[in-house]
Amino acid sequence: MALDGNAIGGLLLEVFAADMTSALATCATCGAVRPVAETTVYLRAPGTVVRCRTCTSVLMVISRVRGLNCVDLTGLLALQAEANK
């Protein structure tokens, strides 16, 4: 079942120590730029898989191994946190 990026807000907070749901994710495949909250998320894969809503390419995978979060961001060209207001 696909969810949106808001479903992993807590996990992203744990990994990045910041609210990343409003961060802009740039897809390395198609160049689409969207907030992480608008990505497509699959929680039942081996780990958490985040896909581009435009082209469905994998943007990031977060898995837990021996108590550590392992993060693969190779599908992202950029991940830009929203500037403090």
C-alpha positions in Angstrom: 0.0 0.0 0.0 1.4 3.4 -1.0 1.4 6.3 1.4 2.6 9.9 1.1 5.9 11.2 2.6 4.1 12.4 5.7 3.9 8.8 6.8 7.7 8.8 7.5 7.9 12.2 9.3 9.0 10.5 12.5 11.6 8.3 10.8 13.0 11.3 8.9 13.2 13.2 12.2 15.2 10.4 13.7 17.6 10.2 10.7 18.1 13.9 10.0 17.3 15.4 13.4 15.0 17.9 11.6 11.5 17.9 10.1 12.2 16.9 6.5 8.7 16.5 5.2 8.8 20.1 3.8 12.3 19.6 2.4 12.5 19.8 -1.4 13.6 16.5 -3.0 15.0 16.6 -6.5 14.7 13.3 -8.4 18.0 12.3 -10.0 16.1 10.5 -12.8 13.5 13.0 -14.1 14.5 16.2 -12.3 11.1 16.7 -10.6 11.3 18.9 -7.5 8.7 18.2 -4.8 8.4 18.4 -1.0 9.2 15.0 0.6 5.6 15.0 1.9 4.4 14.6 -1.7 6.6 11.5 -2.5 5.2 8.0 -2.6 6.2 5.8 0.3 6.1 2.0 0.8 6.6 0.7 4.3 6.3 -3.0 3.7 9.3 -3.3 1.4 12.7 -4.4 2.7 13.1 -1.1 4.5 11.2 2.0 3.8 11.2 2.9 0.1 10.5 6.5 -1.1 9.7 7.0 -4.8 9.3 10.0 -7.1 5.6 10.7 -7.7 6.4 11.8 -11.2 8.5 9.0 -12.6 8.3 6.3 -9.8 12.1 6.1 -9.5 13.5 5.2 -6.1 14.6 8.4 -4.3 15.7 6.9 -1.0 15.7 3.7 1.0 15.9 3.6 4.8 16.4 0.3 6.5 17.3 -0.7 10.1 20.3 -3.0 10.4 21.6 -4.1 13.8 19.8 -1.1 15.5 21.2 1.5 13.0 19.3 3.3 10.3 21.0 2.8 7.0 20.1 5.5 4.5 20.5 5.3 0.7 19.9 8.6 -1.0 21.4 7.8 -4.4 18.1 8.5 -6.2 18.2 12.1 -5.1 20.0 14.8 -7.0 19.4 17.2 -4.1 17.5 17.4 -0.7 17.1 20.9 0.4 15.6 21.6 3.8 13.3 24.6 4.1 15.1 27.7 5.3 14.2 28.9 8.8 11.6 31.6 8.7 
